[in-house]
Amino acid sequence: MQPTSILLLILGYFSILILFSYFTGRKNDNSNESFFKANRQAPWYLVAFGMIGASLSGVTFISVPGKVEGSQFVYFQLVLGYIVGYFVIGTVLLPLYYKLNLTSIYSYLGDRFGRFSYKTGAWFFIISRTVGSNLRLLLVADVLQTLVFEKLGIPYWITVSTTIFLIWVYTFKSGIKTIIWTDTLQTFFMLLSVAICIVTVSEDLGLNINTISGFIADSDFSKTFFFEDPSVPEYFWKQFLSGAFIAIVMTGLDQDMMQKNLTCRSLKDAQKNMFWFTIVLTFVNFMFLVLGLLFTEYALKNNIDAHKDQLFPILANEHLGTIVAFSFILGLIAAAYSSADSALTSLTTSFSIDILEIEKKYDSSKQIAIRKRIHLSFVFVSIFVILLFKYAFNDSSIIDKVLKFAGFTYGPLLGLYSFGLFTKWKIKDKFTPLVAITSVILSILLNLKSEAWFGFAFGFEILIVNGLLTFIGLILIRSKQN
């Protein structure tokens, strides 16, 4: 596709999202109840479908297929662990959040432990989501820059700034109420794109519905389970357990994902949402791995030099025709923006409710004005973070960076919630920030030195270690008064 054609596609896509925003924001478009909770009237099936796109993001769209050449289907071990994590969310965390009628899930920490724990949880989420969501968006910005804006002579910083401001345009009025609908649309576009790409590359490889499963099974790239060496990060139980805990913290303890669940009309609806979301997301992740296998085989067969995060973009835009190129761009921007728009909204929610406590300190009109300023401020924060990481950490598969970073920043949340749910102890609340920060530092040290010290390399399971260190730290600061 020509750069001008891609640019027109992007502009048309955003026009549709802005139109959706207009219709969903006509009523109560300025209320915080609408922005934060969608008035608790969102249909569960729309929430479930839209969450798929928000969970996957542009990183999954590009990095998961790109990982198959180097690590086969090892990622699916992580996905199987997600199922356990989502079960815990549906049966343990969602009942708690609905019982307490929370807007921000970190309010629980304030009720359970005190103000310092509450603020610690909120700040760790804000840091985690700010970095994680913008790492995801960075990958998409890189691709769009290469395919479109660089050829038009537009600098990278303008590409990034324009993208984020367009997201702000269609979310600033009704926030999560709009996102429930736009994410549903974006998930549909993303899945349609994947289906078109799989069908097209399968035909080019001479495969049909009767032969494709055998081809996948016989491929050297389809090995899924790794039980041979417990010391390596690919070992099954490391991946599986990491997947379970990653799902718990990056969905169940994440304001971004839980804010969508809390828009459902009732706990029962929210649990139905999690059930169907789990089934569909597992299948969709497997399809991304299948796509990666087919693309890798196609590249090898045709001697195409395309690897890792460049595999999908190069094949789609240079070798598989206009329809696949169109589908790739459509799916990429759908995956990217369905994750980025909800992140912008959830960060606004957490900073407003948890850090500034606007519901306690201001009347409704003042709350709305402050919320709008915070929302816009996070636009500038996102631009800064993307540009920073673009030039500081741009050397490997981004999905690995996102998940590894989550191990360090979500670990204290895992420890705090585990301690709160599974013990009855009180703690000396003022020491919670020290415990959390110490746990992160020790986890980073273990991650760097464990192979030299113990002959054991940590993978994503560093999240579990971090959570355990936080849990132990909380035991050490428990109060004698229970």
N, C-alpha and C positions, 0 to 999 in steps of 0.2 A: 504493500500500500504506500501511496505517496504521503509525505508529511502533511500536506494540506487536507487530504482525505481523513487522516487520523485526527487532525485537529478539529475538523467538522464533526466527526463522530463524538469526540469528547465534549464539544460544546452542545451538541444535540442531547447527549446523555445528561449533562448537568441541567439542561433546560427542562427535561422530564422530571428530574428530582426536585427542582425548584417549583414546578407545577404541582407536584405531590405535596410539597411543603405548604403551598398556598391553600390548597383545599383542606388539608388536615389542620391548619392553623387558623381557620376562620373563626372558630369558637374557642374561647378561653385561651387565645393565642399568646397572651402575656402572663398567664397565671403560673405560679410555681408548681401548683398541683399538676398542671398539664405538663410542664417542662420536666419535672422530676419523676412523676408517677403515671403520666398519661391518664390521670383521673381514675386509675385502677379499673379501667374498662376495656383493656386490650384483649381481643380473642386469643386464646392460648395457642391455636394452630398457627396464627400469624407470627406470634412470638417465637414459636419453635422453629418455623421455617426461616425466619429472619436471623435467628441466632446462628444458624449454620454458616451464613456468609460472614458474620462478625467473628466467629471462632476461627475460620480458615484464613482469611485475609490474603493479601497479595503475596505474602511470604509463602504460604502453603501453595498457592497457585504456581509459583515459580520454583521455589526451593525443594519441595517434596519430590516432584518429578526429577529435578536435577540431582538429587541425592542417590537415586537408584543405581547409577553407574558405579559409584564408589562404595555403597553400603547395602545394595540389594533392597530387600523389603524389611530391613531391620526396624524401620520406623513403625511398621504395623504392630510390633510388639508393644510399643508405647501406646498406640491407639487402643489395643485390647485392654491395657491398664486403665484407660479413660473410662471404660464401661463401669469398672468398680468405683471409680471416683464419682461419676455421675449418680450412681446408686446412693452413695453416702450423701450427696447434696440433696437428692430428692427425699430421703427418709430422715435425715438428721438436721441439715441446715435450713432447708425451706420451711419446715414446721416451726423452727425457732424464729425465723425472720417474720413470718406471718403472725405468729403469736404476739410478738412485740410490736407489730405494725410499724416497721422501720422504713424510713426513707433512705438513710445511709446505713449500710450493714455494720459499720464500725461503731455505731451508737451502742451496740451490744457490749463492746469492750469497756465503755464508760460505765454502763450499769453493773457489769460484772466485777471490774477491778478499780476503776477510777479514771480521773481526767488524763493522767500521764499515759496510761495504756491506750486510752481512746485516741489521743493525739498521735501516739506512736504508730498505731495501726493505720490511721488515715494518711500519715506522711509516707509510710512505706508503700501504701497503695499508689499515692500520687507520684512518687518517684518511679515505681515499677511501671505504671501504665504510661507515664510520660515518655520514658525511654523505650519501652516495649512497642507501643503503638507507632512511635515515630521511626523506630528501626524498620518496622513493617512498611511504612509509607516510603521510607528512603529507597527501598528496592524498586518500588513502582516508579518513583520519580527518576531513578537512574535509567530505567527502560524507556520511559517517555522522553527523557532528555535525548537519549541516543537515537530513537526512532523519529522524533518530531522536532523538538525545540532547538536542538543543536544545529540541525540542517536549516532551520529558519533563522539562525543567528541569535537566538534568545538565550541569555545566560542562565545557568543552573539555579541561581538564587531566585530568579523571577519565576521559573517553573515551579519551584517548591512553594513560594509565597502565593502564587495565583491558585494553585491546587488547594491549599489550606483555606484561603479566603472563600473559595467557592463552596467548600464544605460548611464554613461558617454561615454563608448566605442561606442555605436551606435548613439549618438547624437552630438559628438564633431565636426564632419565635417560640416554637412549641417543643423543642428538644426531643425527649424520648417519645413523645406522642407522634411526632413526624417520623422518627427513625424506625419505629415499629413497621410502618408502611414502606418506607424507602428501602429498608434492609430486606424486606420480602421481595420487592422488585429486583434488587441487586443480587440476591441469592439465586433467583430464577435465571437471570442473565449469566451468572457464573456457571451454574450447572449445565445450562444449554451450551455454553462455550466448550466445556469439557467433553460433553457428549459428541459434539460436532468434530472436535479434534481427534477423539478416539476412533470414531467411524472412519474419518478420512485417512489417518495414518495406517489403520488396519487394512483398508483397501489397497493402499500403496504397497503394503507388505504382502499382499495376496491372501489376506485372511478374511474369513467370513464368520458368521455366528456359530458355525459348527466346528471351526478349527481354531478359533482364537484362544479358547481355554487350554487346549493342548499345547499351543505355542507358548503361552505364559508359563505353564507348568514345566515345560522342557527348557526354558531359558535359564542361562547361568545367572541371570539377575533377579530371579524370583524367590531365592531362598529367604525364608521368613523367620525361622526360629534358630537361635544360636545358644546352644547349651554346652558348648565345648570348653570354654575357658572363663571361669568366674572372674578372673582378674581384669578382663577387658570391658570397656563400656558397652559393647554390643550384647553382652550376656543377657539371656532372656529375662531372668528374674530381676536384674537391675533395671532393664527397660520397662518391664511390666509394672513393678512397684513404683518406679518413677512416674510412669503414666498415670497411675491412680492418684498419686499425690499432686502431680501437675494439674490434673483435672480439678481436684478439690480446691487448690489455691488459686488457679488462674480462671476458674469459673465460680466456684462456691464461695471463695473469700475475696472475690474481685467485684468491686462496685459496678464496674462496666457491665459484666454479664448478669449479675444479680438484679441490677436495676431493671433489666428487661423482664426477668421473672416476676418481679414485684409489681409489674403493671397488670398482671392477670387478675381476674375478678375474685378468685378464691385460691386457697391452698391446693385444693383438688385440681383446679385448672393448671396451676403452676407445676404440679407433679406430673400431670399428663404431658405438659410441655416438655419436661425433662426426659420422660420415657421415650417419646417419639423423636426428640432431638438426638438422643443417644443412638438409636437405631439408624437414623438417616446419616448422621455424622460419621459413624463407623463405615458405612457403605461408601460414602463420598470420599473419605480418606483412602480407602482401598482403590477407588477409581483413579485417584491422583497417582498412586503408585503404579497402577496398570499403564496409565498414560506415560509415566516416566520410563517404564520398561519398553514400551512400544517406540517411544522417541529415541531411546538409547540404541535399540536394535536398528532402527532406521538410519541413525547417524553412522553406525558402524558399517552397515551394508553399503552406504553411499559415500564412505570416506569423508564425512563432514566433521570438521573440527569444531565441535560444540559440546561444552561440558558444564557441569554444576548449574549455577544460576543463569548461565547463558544458553543452556540447551533449548528450553522452550522458546525464548524470544528469537533465536537464530533460525530454528526449524520453521516456526510459524510464519515468520516474516520474509524468509528468503528461499524456502524450499517446498512448501506445501500448498501454495496457491492463495488466491485472494480471499476465499471463504474462510480458510483457517486463520489467515492474518487478521481478518475482520473479527473473527470469533475470539482470537487471542486478546486483542486490544479491549474488546467489550468485556470479556471475562476478567481481565486484569484490573480494569478500573472499577468494575463491580465489586470484586473481592477486596480491593484496596480501600475503597471509600465506605463500604459497609462496616469495616473495622474502624476506620479513622473517625467517622462521624459519631459513632457511639462512644468512642474514647474521649472525644472533645466534650461531649455532654456529661459523661460520668465524672470526668475531672472537674468540670464546673460544679456538679452536684456535690462532690466530696469536699472541695475547697469551700464552697458556700455553707454547707451544713456542718461539716466537721471542724474546719479550721476557723472560719469567721463566725460560725454559729448564728447565721442571720435570722433563723426562725425564732431564736430566743431574744435577740437584741433589737430587732427593727419591726416596724409595721409592714404590712403587705406591699405597699407601693415602694417603700425604701428597699425591701428585699428584692423586688424585681429589678430595680435600677442597679443594685450591687451585682446581682446575678449576671446581668448583661455585660457589665464591665469585666467581670471575671471570665466570662465566656470569650470575650474578645482578647483578653490578656493571654489565654492559653493558645490562641492562634499564634501570637508572637513567640511564645515559649516553644511551640512545636517547630516553627521555622528555625529557631536557634538550635534546637537539639538535632534536627535533621542535618543541618549544615555542619555542625560539630562532628557528628558521627561519620558523615560523608568523607571527611578528610582525616579522621583519627582511627577508625576501625572499619576498614573496607577491604578485607582480605580473604574471607571464606564464606561458606554458606550461611546466610543470615538467619535461617531458622535455628541453627545451632546456637547462634549468639543470643537469640531471643529466649530460648529455653534455658540456656546456661545462666543468663542474667536473672531470669525468674527464680532460679535456685537460690541466688544470693539475696534477692530483695523480698520474695514472698515467704522465705523460710521463717522469719520472725512472726509473720501472720499465722502460719501453720502452728507454730509453737504456742502462741497466745490463745488461739481458738481451741486447740486441743486441751490445754491446761484449763481453760474456762469450762469446757463441756464435760471433761472426764475427771475433774477433781472438784472438791468443794472448798479448797483452800483459798484464803484471801492472800494478798501479797502487799509488800511495801511498794505502793504504786509509783512513787517518785523514782524508783530505781529501774523501772521498765525500759526507758530509752537506753540506759547503759547496758542492760542485758541484751537487748536487740542488736545494738551496734557491735558489741563484743562478739556475739554469735556470727554476725556477718564477717567480721575480720578473721575469726578462727576458721570459718568455712573457706574463705578465700585462701588462707594459708594452707589448709589441708588439701585443697584442690591443686595448689601449685607444687606441694612437696610430697604428697602421699606416695607417688610412684617411686621416688627416690628413697623415702623412708620405709615404706611397707611393701613395695613391689605391686601396688594396687592403684589403678588409675580410676579416678572418679569420673562418672558421666553425669547425667541429669539427676542421679540419685543424691547429688550434693544437696538438693533441696531437703531431702529427708534428714540428712545429717544436720543441716542448719536448723530445721524445726526442732530436732531432738536437743541440740545445744541450747536453744531458747527455752525449751521445756525444763531442762536441768537448771538453767539460770533462774527461772521463775521459782523452782523448788527452793533454791538457795536464798531467795528474798521473800519467801512466804512469811506471812504475819503469824504471830502466836495467837492472835485473836481471830477465831473462825466464826 
